[in-house]
Amino acid sequence: MAPIAVGDVLPDGALSYFDADDKLQQVSVHSLAAGKKVIIFGVPGAFTPTCSLKHVPGFIEKAGELKSKGVDEIICISVNDPFVMKAWAQTYPENKDVKFLADGSATYTHALGLELNLGDKGLGTRSRRFALLVDDLKVKAANVESGGEFTVSSADDILKAL
């Protein structure tokens, strides 16, 4: 399957998270993105060095600037279970704007065409590192990294697309 690209309609899918009452919830991607300008960024794994030290902090730090340019939602997804995503989100106490959503079985990541097989490293199926700018379900920017790079999917890169 070809990776999602500029001009494509964002596929729908269900992602999981724990709400403020610590209850497991599922949310439709379309319910988060329809009629809104959203950023969806994906990372290979929670608690991994580049994801934890560079990718996520950039979106947390730039959230105000992104929102001032009309972004309604900033969503981080990873092929991890919702328990891991909750624990990872808690390591960013300053975060008020980035939602951490779990794609535990990589179903949504596969629908985007952005899965990455890291079985040879003992990590199984993961997500390629990416950042999408989506306006009312239509992809306006699709910044997808090659291999383990972090060169095109940062918050600064998305700001340039706004």
C-alpha positions, -999 to 999 in steps of 0.1 A, spaced: 0 0 0 13 34 -9 20 58 20 -5 86 26 3 117 5 -6 153 0 -42 155 -14 -53 122 1 -83 119 24 -73 108 59 -86 73 65 -107 67 95 -97 44 123 -100 38 160 -72 48 185 -72 42 222 -64 64 253 -72 68 290 -95 97 298 -92 120 328 -112 95 349 -86 68 339 -112 49 318 -100 33 286 -116 50 256 -116 46 218 -118 75 195 -124 77 158 -97 97 139 -125 113 118 -142 125 149 -110 143 159 -102 157 124 -135 163 105 -140 201 100 -107 209 118 -71 216 111 -51 189 129 -15 177 131 -10 139 134 25 129 141 37 93 145 67 79 162 84 45 161 80 40 199 72 56 232 102 62 255 127 58 226 154 85 225 146 106 194 109 104 200 111 113 237 139 139 236 132 156 203 100 148 184 74 151 212 91 180 231 91 200 198 54 197 194 48 205 231 70 236 229 55 249 197 19 241 205 10 277 211 25 288 179 8 260 160 -26 268 176 -21 305 167 -19 295 131 -53 277 133 -43 242 144 -72 227 164 -56 194 175 -21 180 179 -21 142 180 8 119 187 3 82 177 25 53 183 23 15 179 22 10 217 -7 0 240 -27 27 258 -11 19 291 23 28 277 10 59 259 -5 71 292 27 65 311 47 83 284 23 113 283 28 116 321 65 122 316 56 156 300 38 174 329 40 207 310 20 193 281 -15 208 277 -21 204 240 -6 171 226 -29 141 227 -12 107 231 -32 80 213 -24 43 210 -24 22 179 -16 -10 197 -20 -34 168 -7 -10 141 -41 -11 124 -43 26 118 -6 29 110 -11 3 83 -41 22 69 -18 52 65 7 30 47 34 41 72 42 8 90 79 -1 96 91 -37 101 116 -36 129 114 -73 136 151 -78 130 157 -55 160 132 -73 182 107 -45 180 81 -59 156 58 -37 135 62 0 143 54 33 127 76 53 105 83 87 119 60 112 103 40 144 106 8 151 87 -10 184 84 -47 177 78 -74 202 70 -110 188 72 -97 153 65 -76 163 35 -38 159 38 -20 193 32 15 182 42 29 147 45 64 148 60 75 111 62 110 102 74 133 76 58 148 50 81 156 63 115 160 99 104 145 130 121 149 157 94 114 166 80 88 157 106 94 182 134 71 209 147 92 235 130 88 216 96 50 217 101 51 254 110 66 260 76 37 243 59 11 264 77 
